[in-house]
Amino acid sequence: MTSKKVHTFILIAFFCGFVNAQNSDATKRRNRGMTSKTADQIDQVDQTVQNTNNDIDQTVEGIDNTIEGTKETVEKVGRILFGSKKEKSKNKVLIFIDAVAYGDENVQTLYNELSKKNGTKKTSKTFSDGVVTIQIESKQNADAIWQEIPQNVRAPFKVNAMGENNISVELPTLTE
């Protein structure tokens, strides 16, 4: 019986080893199947992410186009309601002061008043051959600018001529 027990024991050990080997192969095959399944799932997720990124890119492009279209529409409406920027360009108004000495106090006071006047931009002054030329950029015409100068500043000057964009004045001499 001893030999029968040994044979039985060997047979049981051999059977357990065989079953264990079979389980190991099955586990490996199952793991390979799971790995393959996981790889497929990763590929599906990657494809979904790519599709989502494409959708996002198209949405952003659509939003950019909408913004550009809105800007153009706002500009058109602004031009209709408020006129174009070109229509509101500044007038260049020239004031000529004849027969004046360089550095005359009345001319300097007039220039200072024009420089600080609201709506006046880029005021400049030149002197040549007894004529001072003051150039102003303004939305107003020459007459409106002259009328807005305080009376005490324009009182010393005599207006000789006035047009839309120019004024010719002089300082009367003491003999007049």
Secondary structure, DSSP 4 states (H G I P E B T S, - for coil): -HHHHHHHHHHHHHHHHHHHHHHHHHHHHHHHHHHHHHHHHHHHHHHHHHHHHHHHHHHHHHHHHHHHHHHHHHHHHHHHHH--TGGGPPEEEEEEEES--TT-HHHHHHHHHHHHSTTEEEEEEEEETTEEEEEEEESS-HHHHHHHS-HHHHTT-EEEEE-SSEEEEE---TT-
